[in-house]
Amino acid sequence: MNTARLRDRVAASDPGLLRLAAGLRTVGAIALTLAVLGVLGSDVRHLVAGAIAAMVATFAIREKQRAAQAVTLALGLPVALVSLSLGALLSSRVLAGDLFFVALIFCAVYSRRFGERGTALGLIGFQVYFVSLFVGATVSGLPELYGVLCVAFLCSATARFLLVRETPAGLLERLREAFRARLAQLVTAQLRLLDAGPDEMDDALEDVREGTARLHETALMIQGRLEEGTSDAGAARLVQRRIADAEIAAERLGLLLLTARSSERADTLTLHLPGAPAPRAGRMPGRDEAMARVRRDLEALRLLVLRPVAARSGTGLSQIRNRLLGYREEDNLPPVPPAVQDVFRGIGESARAVLGLRIALDGPQDESDDSPATARSREELDAEDAVIDAREEDGGTQEELTGLSRPTTRAAVQVAVGSALAIVGGEFLSSQRWYWAVLTCWIVFINTASTGEILVKGYRRLLGTVLGVLAGIVLAGSVGQHTWTAFALVLVLVFAMFYTAPLSYTLMSFFVTAALGLLYTLLHTYTLSVLVLRVEETALGAACGVFAAAFVLPVRTDRRTNDLLVTVLERLDEVTEAAVDQLSGGTPEELLDQARDLDQALADLRAATQPLTHPITPLRARRDTARYVVALLETCAYHARSLAATAELLPTHPSIAADPRLRRAGRRIGDNIAAIAAHVADERSTARVETGPSIASLLESEVPGTPRFGRVTDRVLRHVQRLDETLVGLARPLDVPVAAPRR
């Protein structure tokens, strides 16, 4: 049991074990290279070159398919050999070497426009040229270095395809396990929220927020791997649907729990805005008995998530599953206050989502112990599975940018100018190690797209470098000239670098610099002044990168976030319009695909706003506004996802039927989204956000005697109403005019 719990924790902390695999693969390639070169009797300089080349050949390749990885690795070797040769030939020609280095940097960044393979080959070309400078490659020593590169690339291939194998199907399976583990962690956080006292509510709510965000992150990772990891498109769509169901059900359950503990209905924004206070607690009639029952059923739900109902499980889990699924029937709800009844309904829907997820991932299950409620849930799932098919996606046409408008071209020009400045400044600091400034300038441009992002990345790299220098001093003094001990420590630091890279750029820079201190020791070039110079060159490179980003074809953070904000609003409009249209009787569309496009656009915006929300930013009001806007958009995305999931149930659920009157409500929502997007794109826009009667009142029939809501469920109405209210709330921090309600 302890082993299973540990496995779940590891799966949740590192979804798909991506960080662990990257670290082990890179360390394995380096260790194998060192072993082969050691057997061949290579000197320390060649060992260092081989270790760095093996690391570059391993981390540069990012394709998902193994065949594509093999092709890129095969193409990378001749690129590396040419780059190494030019580095050796130009080492004695200062001006020609500098000009070529700038041209190489431009090409390496520009090659990103050709996708993952272009990015990998550009990275290999640049890094191997850097290796030639680091180890002092000469023309006479090229034959030995050619052999070192060949060994490094062969060992990288061995580590990738034999030692640490990774197949798309296997990776997807690990991501599914991570989703299950994170879902269980979210239920655990919801249990803590249920039991929290008045002084613990804010901390418990923050745990629920974090668990919800981590679950959503894993769902997006699975979405990115479905196509390669499943046998056919139909299976991919089924898994996608079940993941979405479980994510929405779990998020809704958290909101219902918060409402049950409060004196009023909790706002969805509370689950998405960091630091938002918990709603004021209210007195619940029959609290102790009701809460004890809710707690028991939440623990049972967590057990269902962690342990599948199988033949070896006996009847205990089957009875638990039957009881939880029974809450989907109104007759089975306990006699408790309405807000707590909603919690039991949410538990029933979550149990149904877990059942669907198990069937999609593990196949058919034993049905001998099913209750009538469980049998009905299975019938609903089977009916949904029958209508899920693989429709070909219409990718549409996207406007192709040209010239300096293309992001890769602009970034290539910026980094070339910044690198030229870094070369000049670096030469003044040191004629021997000026290339450290160039390396930093290059690195701060990787995976960044605005001046603010480059500034934050440069600051983090400088901080990590300063701390790494201090660690390098201690390690280098401890190791001395013990070659293999130093290499063993380098392997540990490299693993830590890759394991922490997605979590903290500062930590990654720390481990890189500490490892370099050991490599300097092995090359007999270690002194305190060298490590201090490393800090100076890093600061210079970061400054040159920020200067180039700010003054050469700059992309201001405001401009980038505004562009991404418009994209998010466009995706929100698409999925909302399609969902409302389908709920109104329109033609079915691929709603979940559109919802995931919205999620990805929102993830891009969230990343782009990091410079605005970073703790070091002096503009506190602006930081709070950025966080508030992103939280409002996450709230909109949640309601849009829920509408999309409900709309896709129309063909199979008689209780959810189309209501043409919803189009009236959808029209106002669409107009408001368009008004906000127009104002963000152009501040001179005169468009206004319209407010007015509630969504429920818009559905009033003009024919006397017609039921108020017809066949539209109350849940659909709540999502549409909250989406409408959130859009009005979004208009205020964005300074979009709000028109007075029409009479």
C-alpha positions in Angstrom: 0.0 0.0 0.0 2.9 2.4 0.9 4.5 1.6 -2.5 1.3 2.4 -4.3 0.9 5.7 -2.4 4.5 6.6 -3.2 4.0 5.8 -6.9 0.9 8.0 -6.9 2.8 10.9 -5.4 5.6 10.6 -7.9 3.1 10.4 -10.8 1.2 13.5 -9.5 4.4 15.6 -8.9 5.9 14.7 -12.3 3.1 14.0 -14.8 4.1 11.4 -17.3 7.5 11.2 -15.5 8.7 13.7 -18.2 11.2 15.4 -16.0 12.6 12.2 -14.6 12.9 10.7 -18.1 14.6 13.8 -19.4 17.1 13.8 -16.5 17.9 10.0 -16.7 18.1 10.1 -20.5 20.6 13.0 -20.5 22.7 11.6 -17.6 22.7 8.1 -19.3 24.0 9.6 -22.5 26.7 11.5 -20.8 27.7 8.6 -18.5 27.9 6.2 -21.5 29.9 8.7 -23.5 32.4 9.1 -20.6 32.6 5.3 -20.2 33.4 4.7 -23.9 35.9 7.6 -24.1 37.5 6.5 -20.9 38.0 3.0 -22.3 39.5 4.5 -25.4 42.0 6.5 -23.3 40.8 10.0 -24.2 42.2 12.9 -22.2 40.2 15.2 -20.0 39.6 17.8 -22.6 38.0 15.2 -24.9 36.0 13.9 -22.0 34.6 17.3 -21.3 33.8 17.9 -25.0 32.1 14.5 -25.2 30.0 15.1 -22.1 28.7 18.5 -23.4 28.1 17.1 -26.9 26.1 14.1 -25.5 24.0 16.5 -23.4 23.3 18.7 -26.4 22.4 15.8 -28.7 20.0 14.5 -26.1 18.1 17.6 -24.9 17.9 19.4 -28.3 15.5 16.8 -29.8 11.9 17.3 -28.8 9.8 15.4 -31.4 7.2 13.0 -30.1 7.6 10.2 -32.6 10.6 7.9 -32.3 11.2 7.8 -36.1 11.3 11.6 -36.3 13.7 11.7 -33.4 16.0 9.2 -35.1 16.0 11.3 -38.3 16.8 14.5 -36.4 19.6 12.9 -34.5 21.1 11.5 -37.7 20.9 15.0 -39.3 22.4 16.6 -36.2 25.7 14.7 -36.5 26.8 16.3 -39.8 25.6 19.7 -38.6 27.7 19.2 -35.4 30.8 18.2 -37.4 30.5 21.2 -39.7 30.0 23.6 -36.8 33.0 22.1 -34.9 35.2 22.4 -38.0 34.3 26.0 -38.5 34.9 26.7 -34.9 38.4 25.3 -35.1 39.2 27.0 -38.5 38.1 30.4 -37.2 39.5 30.2 -33.8 42.6 32.2 -34.8 40.7 34.7 -37.0 39.0 36.9 -34.5 37.0 39.2 -36.7 35.9 36.4 -39.1 35.1 34.2 -36.2 33.0 36.8 -34.5 31.1 37.6 -37.7 30.4 33.9 -38.4 29.2 33.4 -34.8 26.7 36.2 -35.1 25.5 34.7 -38.5 25.3 31.3 -36.9 23.2 32.6 -34.0 20.8 34.3 -36.5 20.4 31.1 -38.5 20.0 29.0 -35.3 17.1 31.2 -34.1 15.6 31.7 -37.6 15.5 27.9 -38.0 12.7 27.7 -35.4 10.2 28.6 -38.1 10.8 25.1 -39.5 9.3 23.4 -36.5 10.9 21.1 -33.9 13.5 19.7 -36.3 14.7 23.1 -37.4 14.8 24.2 -33.8 16.9 21.1 -32.8 19.4 21.4 -35.7 19.9 25.1 -35.0 20.4 24.4 -31.3 23.0 21.7 -32.1 24.9 23.9 -34.5 25.1 26.7 -32.0 26.0 24.6 -28.9 28.7 22.6 -30.7 30.3 25.8 -31.9 30.3 26.9 -28.3 31.9 23.5 -27.3 34.7 24.2 -29.8 35.4 27.6 -28.0 35.1 26.0 -24.6 37.6 23.3 -25.1 39.8 25.3 -27.4 39.5 23.2 -30.6 42.2 23.5 -33.2 42.5 22.3 -36.8 45.2 19.7 -35.8 42.9 18.3 -33.1 39.8 17.9 -35.3 40.2 14.2 -36.1 40.1 13.3 -32.4 37.2 15.7 -31.8 35.3 14.2 -34.8 35.6 10.8 -33.1 34.4 12.3 -29.8 31.3 13.8 -31.5 30.5 10.5 -33.2 30.7 8.6 -29.9 28.6 11.3 -28.1 25.8 11.0 -30.8 25.9 7.2 -30.8 25.6 7.2 -27.0 22.8 9.7 -27.1 20.9 7.4 -29.5 21.6 4.4 -27.2 20.3 6.2 -24.2 17.2 7.5 -26.0 16.2 4.4 -27.9 17.5 1.6 -25.6 18.3 2.7 -22.0 15.5 5.2 -21.4 12.9 4.3 -24.0 9.8 6.4 -24.4 6.9 5.5 -26.6 3.9 7.8 -27.2 1.6 5.1 -25.9 3.7 4.6 -22.8 3.9 8.3 -22.1 0.2 8.7 -22.5 -0.4 5.9 -20.1 1.8 7.6 -17.5 0.0 10.9 -18.1 -3.3 9.1 -17.4 -1.9 7.8 -14.1 -0.8 11.3 -13.3 -4.3 12.6 -14.0 -5.8 9.9 -11.7 -3.3 10.7 -9.0 -3.9 14.5 -9.2 -7.7 13.9 -9.3 -7.3 12.0 -6.0 -5.2 14.8 -4.6 -7.9 17.3 -5.5 -10.5 15.3 -3.7 -8.2 15.2 -0.7 -7.9 19.0 -0.8 -11.7 19.2 -1.0 -11.9 17.1 2.1 -9.6 19.5 3.9 -11.8 22.3 2.8 -14.8 20.5 4.3 -13.1 20.1 7.7 -11.3 23.4 7.8 -12.0 25.7 10.7 -12.5 29.5 10.3 -8.8 30.2 10.6 -7.9 27.4 8.1 -10.4 28.2 5.3 -8.1 30.4 3.3 -5.2 27.9 3.3 -7.6 25.0 2.5 -9.1 27.0 -0.3 -5.7 27.7 -1.7 -5.0 23.9 -1.7 -8.2 23.4 -3.7 -7.1 26.1 -6.2 -3.7 24.6 -6.6 -5.2 21.1 -7.1 -7.7 22.3 -9.6 -4.9 24.1 -11.6 -2.7 21.0 -11.5 -5.5 18.7 -12.7 -6.2 21.1 -15.6 -2.4 21.2 -16.5 -2.4 17.4 -16.7 -5.5 17.4 -18.9 -3.8 19.8 -21.3 -0.7 17.6 -21.4 -2.8 14.5 -22.2 -4.6 16.5 -24.9 -1.2 17.2 -26.5 -0.3 13.5 -26.6 -3.5 11.9 -27.6 -3.0 11.8 -31.3 0.4 10.0 -31.1 -0.4 7.8 -28.1 -3.7 6.2 -29.1 -4.4 3.6 -31.8 -7.1 5.5 -33.6 -8.8 8.9 -33.7 -12.0 7.4 -32.1 -10.1 6.1 -29.1 -8.4 9.5 -28.7 -11.8 11.4 -28.8 -13.2 9.0 -26.2 -10.3 9.5 -23.8 -10.5 13.3 -24.4 -14.2 13.3 -23.5 -13.8 11.3 -20.3 -10.9 13.4 -19.2 -13.0 16.6 -19.8 -15.9 15.1 -17.9 -13.8 14.2 -14.9 -12.1 17.6 -14.8 -15.4 19.5 -15.0 -17.1 17.3 -12.4 -14.2 17.7 -10.0 -14.1 21.5 -10.4 -17.8 21.8 -10.0 -17.7 19.6 -6.8 -15.2 22.0 -5.3 -17.5 25.0 -6.0 -20.5 23.2 -4.5 -18.5 22.3 -1.4 -17.5 26.0 -1.0 -21.1 27.1 -1.4 -22.3 24.5 1.2 -19.9 25.9 3.7 -20.8 29.5 3.0 -23.8 31.7 3.9 -24.3 32.4 0.2 -23.6 30.9 -3.2 -19.9 30.9 -3.9 -18.6 32.7 -7.0 -16.7 30.6 -9.5 -14.0 33.3 -9.6 -13.0 32.3 -6.0 -11.6 29.0 -7.3 -9.4 30.9 -9.9 -8.2 34.1 -8.3 -5.0 33.5 -6.2 -5.4 35.0 -2.7 -9.1 35.6 -3.0 -10.6 35.2 0.5 -12.9 32.3 1.2 -16.7 33.3 1.4 -18.1 34.0 4.8 -19.0 30.8 6.6 -22.7 30.3 7.4 -24.6 28.1 9.8 -25.7 24.9 8.3 -28.8 23.2 9.7 -27.9 19.7 10.9 -24.3 20.5 10.1 -22.6 17.7 12.0 -24.7 14.8 10.6 -24.7 16.2 7.0 -21.0 17.0 7.0 -20.2 13.5 8.4 -22.1 12.0 5.5 -20.4 14.2 2.9 -17.0 13.4 4.4 -17.7 9.7 4.2 -18.7 9.9 0.6 -15.8 12.1 -0.4 -13.4 9.6 1.1 -15.3 6.9 -0.8 -14.9 8.9 -4.0 -11.2 9.2 -3.5 -11.0 5.5 -3.0 -12.9 4.9 -6.3 -10.4 7.2 -8.1 -7.4 5.4 -6.6 -8.7 1.8 -6.8 -10.6 0.4 -9.8 -13.6 -1.8 -9.1 -12.4 -5.2 -10.3 -13.1 -8.8 -9.6 -10.4 -9.0 -7.0 -11.8 -6.0 -5.2 -14.8 -7.9 -3.9 -18.2 -6.3 -3.4 -17.1 -3.5 -1.1 -16.0 -1.1 -3.8 -19.0 -2.0 -6.0 -21.3 -1.1 -3.2 -19.5 2.2 -2.7 -19.7 3.0 -6.4 -23.4 2.1 -6.5 -24.2 4.3 -3.5 -22.4 7.3 -5.0 -23.9 6.9 -8.4 -27.3 6.7 -6.7 -27.1 10.4 -5.8 -27.7 11.1 -9.5 -31.3 10.0 -8.8 -33.4 12.7 -6.9 -35.2 10.0 -4.8 -31.8 8.9 -3.3 -30.7 12.3 -2.1 -30.6 12.5 1.8 -33.0 15.0 3.6 -30.5 17.8 4.0 -30.4 21.5 3.1 -30.5 22.3 -0.7 -26.9 23.4 -0.8 -25.8 20.2 0.7 -28.0 18.2 -1.7 -26.1 19.9 -4.5 -22.9 18.5 -3.0 -24.3 15.0 -3.1 -25.4 15.6 -6.7 -21.8 16.7 -7.4 -20.4 13.6 -5.8 -22.7 11.4 -7.9 -21.6 13.2 -11.1 -18.0 12.8 -10.1 -18.5 9.1 -9.5 -20.1 8.9 -12.9 -17.1 10.7 -14.5 -14.7 8.3 -12.7 -16.7 5.3 -14.0 -16.5 6.7 -17.6 -12.8 7.3 -17.2 -12.2 3.7 -16.0 -14.2 2.3 -19.0 -12.3 4.5 -21.5 -8.9 3.6 -20.1 -9.3 0.0 -18.9 -12.1 -1.3 -21.1 -15.4 -3.1 -20.1 -15.8 -4.0 -16.4 -17.7 -6.5 -14.3 -21.4 -5.4 -14.2 -22.7 -8.3 -12.0 -23.0 -6.1 -8.9 -24.6 -3.0 -10.6 -27.5 -1.3 -9.0 -30.2 0.2 -11.2 -28.6 3.7 -10.9 -25.2 2.3 -11.9 -26.8 0.4 -14.8 -28.4 3.6 -16.0 -25.1 5.4 -15.8 -23.5 2.7 -17.9 -26.2 3.0 -20.5 -25.7 6.7 -20.7 -21.9 6.2 -21.2 -22.4 3.5 -23.8 -24.8 5.8 -25.7 -22.3 8.6 -25.6 -19.5 6.2 -26.8 -21.6 5.2 -29.7 -21.9 8.7 -31.0 -18.3 9.7 -30.5 -16.6 9.3 -33.8 -13.5 10.6 -35.5 -14.4 13.6 -37.6 -11.7 15.2 -39.6 -10.7 18.5 -38.3 -10.8 21.5 -40.6 -7.6 23.3 -39.8 -8.7 26.3 -41.7 -6.4 28.8 -43.2 -4.2 31.0 -41.1 -2.7 34.2 -42.3 1.0 33.7 -43.0 3.2 36.5 -41.6 6.2 37.5 -43.7 9.4 39.5 -43.4 10.1 41.1 -40.0 6.5 40.5 -38.9 7.3 36.8 -38.6 8.2 36.1 -34.9 11.2 33.9 -35.8 12.7 36.5 -38.1 12.2 39.2 -35.6 13.7 37.1 -32.8 16.7 36.2 -35.0 17.5 39.8 -35.8 17.1 40.7 -32.1 19.4 38.0 -30.8 22.0 38.7 -33.6 22.2 42.3 -32.5 22.3 41.4 -28.8 25.0 38.8 -29.5 27.1 41.3 -31.5 26.9 43.7 -28.5 27.8 40.8 -26.1 30.8 39.8 -28.2 32.2 43.4 -28.1 31.5 43.8 -24.4 32.7 40.3 -23.6 36.0 40.9 -25.4 36.6 43.9 -23.1 36.0 41.7 -20.1 38.0 38.7 -21.3 39.5 37.9 -24.6 39.5 34.2 -23.6 35.9 33.7 -22.3 33.8 36.3 -24.0 31.5 33.6 -25.3 29.7 33.3 -21.9 28.1 36.6 -22.6 26.9 35.4 -26.0 25.6 32.2 -24.5 23.5 34.1 -21.9 22.1 36.5 -24.6 21.1 33.5 -26.7 19.5 31.6 -23.8 17.3 34.5 -22.6 15.7 34.6 -26.0 14.7 30.9 -26.0 11.0 30.4 -25.5 10.4 34.2 -24.9 8.4 36.5 -27.0 8.3 39.9 -25.3 10.6 42.4 -23.6 9.2 41.7 -20.2 9.7 37.9 -20.6 13.3 38.4 -21.6 13.9 40.8 -18.6 12.5 38.3 -16.1 14.4 35.4 -17.6 17.7 37.4 -17.6 17.1 38.3 -13.9 16.5 34.7 -13.0 19.6 33.5 -14.9 21.8 36.1 -13.2 20.5 35.1 -9.8 21.0 31.4 -10.5 24.5 32.1 -11.8 25.5 34.0 -8.7 24.3 31.3 -6.4 25.9 28.6 -8.7 29.3 30.4 -8.5 29.2 30.1 -4.7 28.3 26.4 -5.0 31.0 25.9 -7.6 33.7 27.4 -5.3 32.8 24.9 -2.6 32.6 21.9 -4.9 35.7 22.7 -6.9 37.7 23.1 -3.6 36.3 19.8 -2.3 36.9 17.7 -5.5 40.4 19.0 -6.4 41.8 17.1 -9.3 39.9 13.8 -8.7 38.6 13.5 -12.3 36.0 10.7 -12.0 34.7 12.1 -8.7 34.2 15.5 -10.5 32.4 13.8 -13.4 30.2 11.9 -11.0 29.1 15.2 -9.4 28.6 16.7 -12.8 26.2 13.9 -13.6 24.3 14.6 -10.4 24.1 18.3 -11.2 23.0 17.7 -14.8 20.2 15.4 -13.6 19.1 18.1 -11.1 19.3 20.7 -13.9 16.9 18.8 -16.2 14.6 17.7 -13.4 14.1 21.3 -12.1 14.1 23.1 -15.5 10.3 23.2 -15.9 9.8 24.2 -12.3 12.4 27.0 -11.8 14.7 28.7 -14.3 16.7 30.0 -11.4 17.4 26.6 -10.0 18.4 25.3 -13.5 20.9 28.2 -13.9 22.3 27.4 -10.4 23.0 23.7 -11.3 24.4 24.7 -14.7 26.9 27.1 -13.2 27.9 24.7 -10.4 28.6 22.0 -13.0 30.7 24.4 -15.1 32.8 25.1 -12.0 33.6 21.5 -11.9 34.4 21.3 -15.6 36.7 24.3 -15.2 38.5 22.4 -12.5 39.0 19.4 -14.8 40.4 21.6 -17.5 42.8 23.1 -15.0 41.4 26.6 -15.6 39.5 27.0 -12.3 40.2 30.1 -10.3 38.0 32.4 -8.2 38.5 35.1 -10.8 37.2 32.8 -13.6 33.9 32.2 -11.7 33.6 35.9 -10.9 34.1 36.5 -14.6 31.3 34.1 -15.3 29.0 36.3 -13.3 30.1 39.4 -15.1 29.7 37.8 -18.5 26.3 36.6 -17.5 25.2 40.0 -16.4 26.6 41.5 -19.6 24.8 38.9 -21.8 21.5 39.4 -20.0 21.8 43.2 -20.4 22.6 42.9 -24.1 19.6 40.7 -24.6 17.3 43.1 -22.8 18.7 46.0 -24.7 18.2 44.3 -28.1 14.6 43.2 -27.1 13.8 46.7 -26.0 15.2 48.7 -28.9 15.4 46.3 -31.9 12.0 45.5 -33.4 10.6 45.4 -29.8 7.5 43.5 -28.8 6.2 45.2 -25.7 4.7 43.0 -23.0 1.4 45.0 -23.2 1.2 44.4 -27.0 1.8 40.7 -26.7 -0.6 40.2 -23.8 -3.2 42.2 -25.7 -2.8 40.1 -28.8 -3.1 36.9 -26.7 -6.1 38.3 -24.8 -7.8 38.9 -28.1 -7.1 35.3 -29.2 -8.5 34.0 -25.9 -11.7 36.0 -26.4 -12.0 34.8 -30.0 -11.7 31.2 -28.8 -14.2 31.8 -26.0 -16.6 33.3 -28.5 -16.2 30.3 -30.8 -16.8 27.6 -28.2 -19.6 29.5 -26.4 -21.4 30.3 -29.7 -21.1 26.7 -30.9 -22.3 25.3 -27.5 -25.3 27.6 -27.2 -26.2 27.0 -30.8 -26.1 23.2 -30.3 -28.1 23.6 -27.1 -30.6 25.6 -29.1 -31.0 22.8 -31.7 -28.2 23.7 -34.1 -25.8 21.4 -36.0 -23.4 19.4 -33.7 -19.7 20.5 -33.8 -16.4 19.4 -32.3 -17.0 21.3 -29.1 -14.4 19.7 -26.9 -11.7 20.4 -29.4 -12.7 24.0 -29.4 -12.7 24.0 -25.6 -9.2 22.7 -25.6 -8.1 25.4 -28.1 -9.5 27.9 -25.6 -7.6 26.3 -22.8 -4.3 26.4 -24.7 -4.8 30.1 -25.7 -5.5 30.8 -22.0 -2.3 29.0 -21.0 -0.3 31.1 -23.5 -1.8 34.3 -22.0 -1.1 33.1 -18.5 2.6 32.5 -19.4 2.9 35.9 -21.2 1.6 37.8 -18.1 4.3 36.4 -15.8 6.4 39.6 -16.2 3.4 41.6 -15.0 2.6 39.3 -12.1 6.2 38.6 -11.0 7.0 39.4 -7.4 9.7 41.8 -8.3 7.5 44.0 -10.4 7.2 47.5 -8.9 3.7 48.1 -10.5 1.5 46.5 -7.8 -1.8 47.7 -9.1 -1.0 46.5 -12.6 0.0 43.1 -11.2 -3.2 42.7 -9.3 -5.2 43.8 -12.4 -3.4 41.2 -14.6 -4.1 38.4 -12.0 -7.7 39.5 -11.8 -8.2 39.5 -15.6 -6.6 36.0 -16.0 -8.8 34.7 -13.1 -11.9 36.1 -14.8 -11.0 34.5 -18.1 -10.3 31.1 -16.3 -13.8 31.4 -14.9 -15.3 32.1 -18.3 -13.3 29.1 -19.7 -14.7 26.9 -16.9 -18.3 27.8 -17.8 -17.6 27.5 -21.5 -16.2 24.0 -21.0 -19.2 23.0 -19.0 -21.6 24.3 -21.7 -19.6 22.4 -24.3 -19.7 19.1 -22.3 -23.4 19.5 -21.7 -24.1 20.3 -25.3 -22.4 17.1 -26.4 -24.8 15.1 -24.2 -27.8 16.2 -26.3 -27.9 13.2 -28.7 -27.9 10.6 -25.8 -29.6 12.2 -22.8 -33.4 12.7 -23.1 -33.3 14.9 -19.9 -31.2 17.4 -21.8 -32.9 18.7 -24.9 -32.5 21.7 -27.2 -34.3 24.9 -26.4 -34.3 27.5 -29.3 -34.8 30.3 -26.8 -31.2 30.0 -25.7 -30.1 31.8 -28.8 -31.4 35.0 -27.4 -29.1 34.7 -24.4 -26.2 33.6 -26.6 -26.5 36.6 -28.8 -25.9 39.0 -25.9 -22.9 37.0 -24.7 -21.4 36.9 -28.2 -21.9 40.7 -28.6 -20.2 41.4 -25.3 -17.2 39.2 -26.1 -16.8 41.0 -29.4 -17.1 44.4 -27.7 -14.3 43.5 -25.2 -12.1 42.1 -28.0 -12.6 45.2 -30.1 -11.6 47.5 -27.2 -8.5 45.5 -26.4 -7.4 45.5 -30.0 -8.1 49.2 -30.4 -8.6 51.6 -27.5 -10.5 54.0 -29.8 -13.3 51.4 -30.3 -16.7 52.7 -29.3 -18.2 49.2 -28.7 -19.9 48.8 -25.4 -20.8 45.8 -23.2 -24.5 45.4 -22.8 -26.2 44.5 -19.6 -29.8 43.8 -19.0 -32.3 41.3 -17.7 -31.1 38.0 -16.3 -30.6 35.0 -18.7 -33.6 33.3 -17.2 -35.9 36.2 -18.0 -34.6 36.2 -21.6 -36.0 32.7 -21.9 -39.5 33.7 -20.9 -42.0 32.5 -23.5 -44.4 34.9 -25.2 -47.0 32.1 -25.3 -49.1 32.0 -22.1 -49.0 28.7 -20.3 -45.6 27.6 -21.6 -43.2 26.2 -19.0 -40.6 28.8 -17.9 -37.5 26.9 -18.8 -38.9 24.3 -21.2 -36.5 21.4 -21.6 -33.3 23.4 -20.6 -31.7 22.1 -17.4 -31.1 24.4 -14.5 -27.4 23.7 -14.7 -27.2 25.1 -18.3 -28.9 28.2 -17.2 -26.5 28.8 -14.3 -23.4 28.4 -16.6 -24.9 30.8 -19.1 -25.8 33.3 -16.4 -22.4 33.2 -14.7 -20.7 33.5 -18.1 -22.8 36.6 -18.8 -22.0 38.1 -15.4 -18.3 37.4 -15.6 -18.0 39.1 -19.0 -19.6 42.2 -17.5 -17.1 42.0 -14.7 -14.2 41.5 -17.2 -15.1 44.8 -18.9 -14.4 46.9 -15.9 -10.6 46.2 -15.3 -10.1 46.4 -19.1 -11.8 49.8 -19.2 -14.5 48.7 -21.6 -17.6 51.0 -21.4 -20.6 49.2 -20.0 -23.9 50.4 -21.3 -26.8 51.0 -19.0 -29.5 48.3 -19.1 -32.1 48.8 -21.7 -35.7 49.3 -20.6 
